[in-house]
Amino acid sequence: MKDFRVNSTTYHDICDHIHNNKKILAIKTLRTAAACGLKEAKMAIDMLCIKLDPSKQGTNQDYYKGCPRILTGPTIMTVKLDYGDGPVELDIEGMQLRALTELQRVGLHACKDMLGLVDIFIAISEGKEVTISEDIK
């Protein structure tokens, strides 16, 4: 079975549900976020319960072999950038706005590159896989 990647907010919500003994709500939250089936979500939540509290591990070790894990990537909160007039720290939305307001000064290609970085940062924060490829000319 494949592992499930969720954003950090969803991961924290799932962990909160588990800590508050709301396992069914944790399963529902994972199913919604990962668009997965009930069996896979239950298995992943069971594994996370063990990770959070190893004393909850049952005696059926074969059940846990191959269980999907719930993974979360980093969430990018702010980025320090230099647009030519010194470093400035921005959040993702601020980076988008700055790129668009600087369009006339930096040019269309630089603006496109900055907005491309925003898309990459958002994808990373959402737990998506980001790959790098060479430009095709």
BAKE-826207 format. One record per atom (N, C-alpha, C): atom name; residue number from 1; x negated, y, z negated; residue in three letters. Coordinates in steps of 0.1 Angstrom, whole numbers. Atoms other than C-alpha are relative to their C-alpha. Layout:
! BAKE-826207
(pt 'CA' NUM (X Y Z) 'ALA')
...
//
This chain:
! BAKE-826207
(pt 'N' 1 (-8 -12 0) 'MET')
(pt 'CA' 1 (0 0 0) 'MET')
(pt 'C' 1 (-9 12 0) 'MET')
(pt 'N' 2 (7 -12 -1) 'LYS')
(pt 'CA' 2 (-11 35 7) 'LYS')
(pt 'C' 2 (2 9 -13) 'LYS')
(pt 'N' 3 (-1 -9 11) 'ASP')
(pt 'CA' 3 (-18 61 -20) 'ASP')
(pt 'C' 3 (9 12 4) 'ASP')
(pt 'N' 4 (-9 -12 -3) 'PHE')
(pt 'CA' 4 (5 92 -23) 'PHE')
(pt 'C' 4 (-7 12 -4) 'PHE')
(pt 'N' 5 (6 -13 4) 'ARG')
(pt 'CA' 5 (-9 127 -22) 'ARG')
(pt 'C' 5 (12 10 -2) 'ARG')
(pt 'N' 6 (-10 -10 3) 'VAL')
(pt 'CA' 6 (12 154 -38) 'VAL')
(pt 'C' 6 (-8 13 -4) 'VAL')
(pt 'N' 7 (6 -12 4) 'ASN')
(pt 'CA' 7 (5 190 -46) 'ASN')
(pt 'C' 7 (-1 1 -15) 'ASN')
(pt 'N' 8 (2 0 15) 'SER')
(pt 'CA' 8 (-6 200 -81) 'SER')
(pt 'C' 8 (12 3 -8) 'SER')
(pt 'N' 9 (-12 -3 7) 'THR')
(pt 'CA' 9 (27 214 -91) 'THR')
(pt 'C' 9 (9 -13 -2) 'THR')
(pt 'N' 10 (-8 13 1) 'THR')
(pt 'CA' 10 (45 181 -83) 'THR')
(pt 'C' 10 (-7 -10 -9) 'THR')
(pt 'N' 11 (7 9 9) 'TYR')
(pt 'CA' 11 (18 161 -100) 'TYR')
(pt 'C' 11 (2 4 -15) 'TYR')
(pt 'N' 12 (-3 -4 14) 'HIS')
(pt 'CA' 12 (22 182 -132) 'HIS')
(pt 'C' 12 (14 -3 -4) 'HIS')
(pt 'N' 13 (-14 3 3) 'ASP')
(pt 'CA' 13 (60 178 -130) 'ASP')
(pt 'C' 13 (1 -15 -3) 'ASP')
(pt 'N' 14 (-1 15 2) 'ILE')
(pt 'CA' 14 (56 140 -127) 'ILE')
(pt 'C' 14 (-6 -3 -14) 'ILE')
(pt 'N' 15 (6 3 13) 'CYS')
(pt 'CA' 15 (32 139 -157) 'CYS')
(pt 'C' 15 (9 5 -11) 'CYS')
(pt 'N' 16 (-9 -5 10) 'ASP')
(pt 'CA' 16 (56 161 -177) 'ASP')
(pt 'C' 16 (11 -9 -3) 'ASP')
(pt 'N' 17 (-11 10 1) 'HIS')
(pt 'CA' 17 (84 137 -170) 'HIS')
(pt 'C' 17 (-4 -12 -7) 'HIS')
(pt 'N' 18 (5 12 7) 'ILE')
(pt 'CA' 18 (63 108 -181) 'ILE')
(pt 'C' 18 (-2 2 -15) 'ILE')
(pt 'N' 19 (3 -3 14) 'HIS')
(pt 'CA' 19 (52 125 -213) 'HIS')
(pt 'C' 19 (13 2 -8) 'HIS')
(pt 'N' 20 (-13 -2 6) 'ASN')
(pt 'CA' 20 (89 133 -220) 'ASN')
(pt 'C' 20 (9 -12 1) 'ASN')
(pt 'N' 21 (-7 13 -1) 'ASN')
(pt 'CA' 21 (99 96 -215) 'ASN')
(pt 'C' 21 (12 1 10) 'ASN')
(pt 'N' 22 (-10 -1 -11) 'LYS')
(pt 'CA' 22 (118 105 -183) 'LYS')
(pt 'C' 22 (-6 -6 13) 'LYS')
(pt 'N' 23 (7 8 -10) 'LYS')
(pt 'CA' 23 (103 78 -161) 'LYS')
(pt 'C' 23 (9 0 13) 'LYS')
(pt 'N' 24 (-8 0 -12) 'ILE')
(pt 'CA' 24 (133 77 -137) 'ILE')
(pt 'C' 24 (-1 13 7) 'ILE')
(pt 'N' 25 (1 -13 -6) 'LEU')
(pt 'CA' 25 (131 114 -131) 'LEU')
(pt 'C' 25 (-14 2 7) 'LEU')
(pt 'N' 26 (14 0 -6) 'ALA')
(pt 'CA' 26 (93 110 -124) 'ALA')
(pt 'C' 26 (0 -8 13) 'ALA')
(pt 'N' 27 (-1 8 -13) 'ILE')
(pt 'CA' 27 (101 83 -98) 'ILE')
(pt 'C' 27 (8 8 10) 'ILE')
(pt 'N' 28 (-8 -8 -10) 'LYS')
(pt 'CA' 28 (128 106 -82) 'LYS')
(pt 'C' 28 (-9 11 6) 'LYS')
(pt 'N' 29 (9 -12 -4) 'THR')
(pt 'CA' 29 (103 135 -81) 'THR')
(pt 'C' 29 (-10 -5 10) 'THR')
(pt 'N' 30 (9 5 -10) 'LEU')
(pt 'CA' 30 (77 113 -64) 'LEU')
(pt 'C' 30 (6 -4 13) 'LEU')
(pt 'N' 31 (-6 4 -13) 'ARG')
(pt 'CA' 31 (101 99 -39) 'ARG')
(pt 'C' 31 (4 11 9) 'ARG')
(pt 'N' 32 (-3 -13 -8) 'THR')
(pt 'CA' 32 (112 134 -29) 'THR')
(pt 'C' 32 (-12 6 6) 'THR')
(pt 'N' 33 (12 -7 -5) 'ALA')
(pt 'CA' 33 (77 147 -26) 'ALA')
(pt 'C' 33 (-8 -8 10) 'ALA')
(pt 'N' 34 (8 8 -8) 'ALA')
(pt 'CA' 34 (61 117 -9) 'ALA')
(pt 'C' 34 (9 -7 11) 'ALA')
(pt 'N' 35 (-9 6 -9) 'ALA')
(pt 'CA' 35 (92 105 11) 'ALA')
(pt 'C' 35 (-3 -15 1) 'ALA')
(pt 'N' 36 (4 14 1) 'CYS')
(pt 'CA' 36 (85 69 -1) 'CYS')
(pt 'C' 36 (12 -8 -6) 'CYS')
(pt 'N' 37 (-10 8 5) 'GLY')
(pt 'CA' 37 (106 40 -11) 'GLY')
(pt 'C' 37 (0 -2 -15) 'GLY')
(pt 'N' 38 (-2 2 15) 'LEU')
(pt 'CA' 38 (119 31 -46) 'LEU')
(pt 'C' 38 (-11 -9 -6) 'LEU')
(pt 'N' 39 (9 10 6) 'LYS')
(pt 'CA' 39 (96 1 -51) 'LYS')
(pt 'C' 39 (-14 6 -1) 'LYS')
(pt 'N' 40 (13 -6 0) 'GLU')
(pt 'CA' 40 (64 20 -41) 'GLU')
(pt 'C' 40 (-1 11 -10) 'GLU')
(pt 'N' 41 (1 -11 10) 'ALA')
(pt 'CA' 41 (73 50 -62) 'ALA')
(pt 'C' 41 (0 -5 -14) 'ALA')
(pt 'N' 42 (1 6 13) 'LYS')
(pt 'CA' 42 (80 28 -92) 'LYS')
(pt 'C' 42 (-13 -5 -4) 'LYS')
(pt 'N' 43 (13 6 2) 'MET')
(pt 'CA' 43 (47 10 -88) 'MET')
(pt 'C' 43 (-10 11 -3) 'MET')
(pt 'N' 44 (10 -11 2) 'ALA')
(pt 'CA' 44 (28 43 -85) 'ALA')
(pt 'C' 44 (2 7 -13) 'ALA')
(pt 'N' 45 (-3 -6 13) 'ILE')
(pt 'CA' 45 (46 58 -116) 'ILE')
(pt 'C' 45 (-5 -9 -11) 'ILE')
(pt 'N' 46 (6 9 10) 'ASP')
(pt 'CA' 46 (37 26 -135) 'ASP')
(pt 'C' 46 (-15 1 -2) 'ASP')
(pt 'N' 47 (14 -1 1) 'MET')
(pt 'CA' 47 (1 30 -126) 'MET')
(pt 'C' 47 (-4 13 -7) 'MET')
(pt 'N' 48 (3 -13 6) 'LEU')
(pt 'CA' 48 (1 67 -136) 'LEU')
(pt 'C' 48 (3 -1 -15) 'LEU')
(pt 'N' 49 (-3 2 14) 'CYS')
(pt 'CA' 49 (17 57 -169) 'CYS')
(pt 'C' 49 (-12 -6 -7) 'CYS')
(pt 'N' 50 (12 7 6) 'ILE')
(pt 'CA' 50 (-12 34 -176) 'ILE')
(pt 'C' 50 (-12 9 0) 'ILE')
(pt 'N' 51 (11 -9 -1) 'LYS')
(pt 'CA' 51 (-37 60 -165) 'LYS')
(pt 'C' 51 (1 11 -11) 'LYS')
(pt 'N' 52 (-3 -10 10) 'LEU')
(pt 'CA' 52 (-21 86 -189) 'LEU')
(pt 'C' 52 (-1 -6 -14) 'LEU')
(pt 'N' 53 (0 7 14) 'ASP')
(pt 'CA' 53 (-18 60 -218) 'ASP')
(pt 'C' 53 (-3 -15 2) 'ASP')
(pt 'N' 54 (4 14 -3) 'PRO')
(pt 'CA' 54 (-38 28 -213) 'PRO')
(pt 'C' 54 (6 -10 -10) 'PRO')
(pt 'N' 55 (-7 10 9) 'SER')
(pt 'CA' 55 (-20 12 -243) 'SER')
(pt 'C' 55 (13 -5 5) 'SER')
(pt 'N' 56 (-13 5 -6) 'LYS')
(pt 'CA' 56 (11 9 -222) 'LYS')
(pt 'C' 56 (-2 -11 11) 'LYS')
(pt 'N' 57 (3 10 -10) 'GLN')
(pt 'CA' 57 (-6 -16 -199) 'GLN')
(pt 'C' 57 (6 -13 -4) 'GLN')
(pt 'N' 58 (-7 13 2) 'GLY')
(pt 'CA' 58 (15 -48 -196) 'GLY')
(pt 'C' 58 (-10 -12 2) 'GLY')
(pt 'N' 59 (8 12 -1) 'THR')
(pt 'CA' 59 (3 -83 -195) 'THR')
(pt 'C' 59 (-1 -5 15) 'THR')
(pt 'N' 60 (0 5 -13) 'ASN')
(pt 'CA' 60 (11 -88 -158) 'ASN')
(pt 'C' 60 (-10 8 9) 'ASN')
(pt 'N' 61 (11 -7 -7) 'GLN')
(pt 'CA' 61 (-22 -77 -143) 'GLN')
(pt 'C' 61 (1 -1 15) 'GLN')
(pt 'N' 62 (-2 2 -15) 'ASP')
(pt 'CA' 62 (-13 -91 -108) 'ASP')
(pt 'C' 62 (9 11 6) 'ASP')
(pt 'N' 63 (-9 -10 -5) 'TYR')
(pt 'CA' 63 (15 -65 -106) 'TYR')
(pt 'C' 63 (-7 13 3) 'TYR')
(pt 'N' 64 (6 -12 -2) 'TYR')
(pt 'CA' 64 (-9 -37 -108) 'TYR')
(pt 'C' 64 (-11 0 11) 'TYR')
(pt 'N' 65 (10 0 -11) 'LYS')
(pt 'CA' 65 (-33 -49 -81) 'LYS')
(pt 'C' 65 (6 5 12) 'LYS')
(pt 'N' 66 (-5 -5 -12) 'GLY')
(pt 'CA' 66 (-28 -30 -50) 'GLY')
(pt 'C' 66 (11 11 -1) 'GLY')
(pt 'N' 67 (-10 -10 2) 'CYS')
(pt 'CA' 67 (-4 -5 -65) 'CYS')
(pt 'C' 67 (-5 14 5) 'CYS')
(pt 'N' 68 (4 -13 -5) 'PRO')
(pt 'CA' 68 (-4 29 -49) 'PRO')
(pt 'C' 68 (-3 10 -11) 'PRO')
(pt 'N' 69 (3 -10 10) 'ARG')
(pt 'CA' 69 (-20 58 -68) 'ARG')
(pt 'C' 69 (6 13 4) 'ARG')
(pt 'N' 70 (-5 -14 -3) 'ILE')
(pt 'CA' 70 (-7 94 -71) 'ILE')
(pt 'C' 70 (-12 9 -1) 'ILE')
(pt 'N' 71 (12 -8 -1) 'LEU')
(pt 'CA' 71 (-34 117 -60) 'LEU')
(pt 'C' 71 (4 15 2) 'LEU')
(pt 'N' 72 (-2 -14 -3) 'THR')
(pt 'CA' 72 (-36 155 -60) 'THR')
(pt 'C' 72 (-13 6 2) 'THR')
(pt 'N' 73 (12 -7 -3) 'GLY')
(pt 'CA' 73 (-61 178 -45) 'GLY')
(pt 'C' 73 (-1 13 -7) 'GLY')
(pt 'N' 74 (2 -13 6) 'PRO')
(pt 'CA' 74 (-74 211 -56) 'PRO')
(pt 'C' 74 (11 10 5) 'PRO')
(pt 'N' 75 (-9 -11 -4) 'THR')
(pt 'CA' 75 (-51 241 -55) 'THR')
(pt 'C' 75 (-8 13 1) 'THR')
(pt 'N' 76 (8 -12 -2) 'ILE')
(pt 'CA' 76 (-68 272 -41) 'ILE')
(pt 'C' 76 (8 12 -5) 'ILE')
(pt 'N' 77 (-7 -11 6) 'MET')
(pt 'CA' 77 (-58 301 -63) 'MET')
(pt 'C' 77 (-4 14 6) 'MET')
(pt 'N' 78 (5 -12 -6) 'THR')
(pt 'CA' 78 (-80 329 -51) 'THR')
(pt 'C' 78 (-13 -3 8) 'THR')
(pt 'N' 79 (12 1 -8) 'VAL')
(pt 'CA' 79 (-108 334 -26) 'VAL')
(pt 'C' 79 (-7 13 0) 'VAL')
(pt 'N' 80 (8 -13 -1) 'LYS')
(pt 'CA' 80 (-136 360 -26) 'LYS')
(pt 'C' 80 (-5 1 14) 'LYS')
(pt 'N' 81 (3 -2 -14) 'LEU')
(pt 'CA' 81 (-141 374 9) 'LEU')
(pt 'C' 81 (-7 14 1) 'LEU')
(pt 'N' 82 (6 -13 -3) 'ASP')
(pt 'CA' 82 (-161 402 24) 'ASP')
(pt 'C' 82 (4 3 15) 'ASP')
(pt 'N' 83 (-5 -4 -13) 'TYR')
(pt 'CA' 83 (-143 420 53) 'TYR')
(pt 'C' 83 (-9 11 6) 'TYR')
(pt 'N' 84 (9 -11 -5) 'GLY')
(pt 'CA' 84 (-173 443 58) 'GLY')
(pt 'C' 84 (-2 12 -9) 'GLY')
(pt 'N' 85 (1 -11 9) 'ASP')
(pt 'CA' 85 (-167 467 31) 'ASP')
(pt 'C' 85 (-2 -4 -15) 'ASP')
(pt 'N' 86 (3 5 13) 'GLY')
(pt 'CA' 86 (-178 446 1) 'GLY')
(pt 'C' 86 (10 -11 -4) 'GLY')
(pt 'N' 87 (-8 12 3) 'PRO')
(pt 'CA' 87 (-164 415 -16) 'PRO')
(pt 'C' 87 (13 4 -7) 'PRO')
(pt 'N' 88 (-14 -2 5) 'VAL')
(pt 'CA' 88 (-127 414 -25) 'VAL')
(pt 'C' 88 (5 -14 -3) 'VAL')
(pt 'N' 89 (-6 13 4) 'GLU')
(pt 'CA' 89 (-109 386 -44) 'GLU')
(pt 'C' 89 (15 1 3) 'GLU')
(pt 'N' 90 (-14 0 -4) 'LEU')
(pt 'CA' 90 (-75 377 -29) 'LEU')
(pt 'C' 90 (6 -14 -2) 'LEU')
(pt 'N' 91 (-7 13 0) 'ASP')
(pt 'CA' 91 (-49 350 -33) 'ASP')
(pt 'C' 91 (4 -3 15) 'ASP')
(pt 'N' 92 (-2 4 -14) 'ILE')
(pt 'CA' 92 (-37 332 -2) 'ILE')
(pt 'C' 92 (9 10 7) 'ILE')
(pt 'N' 93 (-9 -10 -6) 'GLU')
(pt 'CA' 93 (-8 356 5) 'GLU')
(pt 'C' 93 (-7 13 3) 'GLU')
(pt 'N' 94 (8 -12 -2) 'GLY')
(pt 'CA' 94 (-31 386 0) 'GLY')
(pt 'C' 94 (-10 -1 12) 'GLY')
(pt 'N' 95 (10 3 -11) 'MET')
(pt 'CA' 95 (-56 370 25) 'MET')
(pt 'C' 95 (8 2 13) 'MET')
(pt 'N' 96 (-8 -2 -12) 'GLN')
(pt 'CA' 96 (-28 368 51) 'GLN')
(pt 'C' 96 (3 14 3) 'GLN')
(pt 'N' 97 (-4 -15 -2) 'LEU')
(pt 'CA' 97 (-17 404 46) 'LEU')
(pt 'C' 97 (-13 8 4) 'LEU')
(pt 'N' 98 (12 -7 -4) 'ARG')
(pt 'CA' 98 (-53 416 47) 'ARG')
(pt 'C' 98 (-5 -2 14) 'ARG')
(pt 'N' 99 (3 3 -14) 'ALA')
(pt 'CA' 99 (-60 398 79) 'ALA')
(pt 'C' 99 (8 7 10) 'ALA')
(pt 'N' 100 (-9 -7 -10) 'LEU')
(pt 'CA' 100 (-30 413 96) 'LEU')
(pt 'C' 100 (-2 15 -1) 'LEU')
(pt 'N' 101 (2 -14 1) 'THR')
(pt 'CA' 101 (-36 448 82) 'THR')
(pt 'C' 101 (-14 4 6) 'THR')
(pt 'N' 102 (14 -3 -5) 'GLU')
(pt 'CA' 102 (-73 446 94) 'GLU')
(pt 'C' 102 (-1 -3 15) 'GLU')
(pt 'N' 103 (0 5 -14) 'LEU')
(pt 'CA' 103 (-63 434 129) 'LEU')
(pt 'C' 103 (-6 10 9) 'LEU')
(pt 'N' 104 (5 -10 -9) 'GLN')
(pt 'CA' 104 (-71 467 147) 'GLN')
(pt 'C' 104 (-15 2 -2) 'GLN')
(pt 'N' 105 (14 -2 3) 'ARG')
(pt 'CA' 105 (-105 470 129) 'ARG')
(pt 'C' 105 (-8 -12 3) 'ARG')
(pt 'N' 106 (8 12 -1) 'VAL')
(pt 'CA' 106 (-117 434 131) 'VAL')
(pt 'C' 106 (2 -7 14) 'VAL')
(pt 'N' 107 (-3 6 -13) 'GLY')
(pt 'CA' 107 (-101 424 164) 'GLY')
(pt 'C' 107 (9 -13 -1) 'GLY')
(pt 'N' 108 (-9 11 -1) 'LEU')
(pt 'CA' 108 (-78 396 175) 'LEU')
(pt 'C' 108 (-6 -13 -4) 'LEU')
(pt 'N' 109 (7 13 3) 'HIS')
(pt 'CA' 109 (-103 367 173) 'HIS')
(pt 'C' 109 (-3 -1 -14) 'HIS')
(pt 'N' 110 (4 0 14) 'ALA')
(pt 'CA' 110 (-115 376 138) 'ALA')
(pt 'C' 110 (13 -2 -8) 'ALA')
(pt 'N' 111 (-13 2 8) 'CYS')
(pt 'CA' 111 (-78 379 126) 'CYS')
(pt 'C' 111 (5 -14 2) 'CYS')
(pt 'N' 112 (-4 14 -2) 'LYS')
(pt 'CA' 112 (-70 345 142) 'LYS')
(pt 'C' 112 (-8 -9 -9) 'LYS')
(pt 'N' 113 (8 8 8) 'ASP')
(pt 'CA' 113 (-100 330 124) 'ASP')
(pt 'C' 113 (4 1 -15) 'ASP')
(pt 'N' 114 (-4 -2 14) 'MET')
(pt 'CA' 114 (-89 345 90) 'MET')
(pt 'C' 114 (13 -7 -3) 'MET')
(pt 'N' 115 (-13 7 2) 'LEU')
(pt 'CA' 115 (-53 332 95) 'LEU')
(pt 'C' 115 (-2 -15 1) 'LEU')
(pt 'N' 116 (3 15 0) 'GLY')
(pt 'CA' 116 (-68 298 104) 'GLY')
(pt 'C' 116 (-5 -5 -13) 'GLY')
(pt 'N' 117 (5 3 13) 'LEU')
(pt 'CA' 117 (-86 298 71) 'LEU')
(pt 'C' 117 (11 -1 -10) 'LEU')
(pt 'N' 118 (-12 0 9) 'VAL')
(pt 'CA' 118 (-53 306 53) 'VAL')
(pt 'C' 118 (7 -14 2) 'VAL')
(pt 'N' 119 (-7 12 -3) 'ASP')
(pt 'CA' 119 (-37 276 71) 'ASP')
(pt 'C' 119 (-8 -12 -7) 'ASP')
(pt 'N' 120 (8 10 6) 'ILE')
(pt 'CA' 120 (-66 254 59) 'ILE')
(pt 'C' 120 (1 -1 -15) 'ILE')
(pt 'N' 121 (-1 -1 15) 'PHE')
(pt 'CA' 121 (-64 266 23) 'PHE')
(pt 'C' 121 (14 -5 -4) 'PHE')
(pt 'N' 122 (-13 4 3) 'ILE')
(pt 'CA' 122 (-27 260 23) 'ILE')
(pt 'C' 122 (1 -15 1) 'ILE')
(pt 'N' 123 (0 14 -2) 'ALA')
(pt 'CA' 123 (-31 225 37) 'ALA')
(pt 'C' 123 (-7 -7 -11) 'ALA')
(pt 'N' 124 (7 7 11) 'ILE')
(pt 'CA' 124 (-57 216 11) 'ILE')
(pt 'C' 124 (8 1 -13) 'ILE')
(pt 'N' 125 (-8 -2 12) 'SER')
(pt 'CA' 125 (-35 230 -17) 'SER')
(pt 'C' 125 (12 -9 0) 'SER')
(pt 'N' 126 (-12 9 -1) 'GLU')
(pt 'CA' 126 (-6 208 -4) 'GLU')
(pt 'C' 126 (-4 -14 0) 'GLU')
(pt 'N' 127 (5 14 0) 'GLY')
(pt 'CA' 127 (-28 177 -5) 'GLY')
(pt 'C' 127 (-1 -6 13) 'GLY')
(pt 'N' 128 (2 6 -13) 'LYS')
(pt 'CA' 128 (-31 173 32) 'LYS')
(pt 'C' 128 (-14 -2 3) 'LYS')
(pt 'N' 129 (13 3 -5) 'GLU')
(pt 'CA' 129 (-61 159 49) 'GLU')
(pt 'C' 129 (-4 11 10) 'GLU')
(pt 'N' 130 (5 -10 -10) 'VAL')
(pt 'CA' 130 (-82 186 67) 'VAL')
(pt 'C' 130 (-12 -6 6) 'VAL')
(pt 'N' 131 (12 5 -7) 'THR')
(pt 'CA' 131 (-107 176 94) 'THR')
(pt 'C' 131 (-6 11 7) 'THR')
(pt 'N' 132 (7 -10 -7) 'ILE')
(pt 'CA' 132 (-133 195 112) 'ILE')
(pt 'C' 132 (-4 -6 14) 'ILE')
(pt 'N' 133 (4 5 -13) 'SER')
(pt 'CA' 133 (-139 192 149) 'SER')
(pt 'C' 133 (-7 11 8) 'SER')
(pt 'N' 134 (7 -10 -7) 'GLU')
(pt 'CA' 134 (-161 209 174) 'GLU')
(pt 'C' 134 (9 7 10) 'GLU')
(pt 'N' 135 (-8 -7 -9) 'ASP')
(pt 'CA' 135 (-147 236 196) 'ASP')
(pt 'C' 135 (-2 -6 14) 'ASP')
(pt 'N' 136 (1 4 -13) 'ILE')
(pt 'CA' 136 (-139 225 231) 'ILE')
(pt 'C' 136 (1 12 9) 'ILE')
(pt 'N' 137 (1 -12 -8) 'LYS')
(pt 'CA' 137 (-149 251 256) 'LYS')
(pt 'C' 137 (3 -3 15) 'LYS')
//
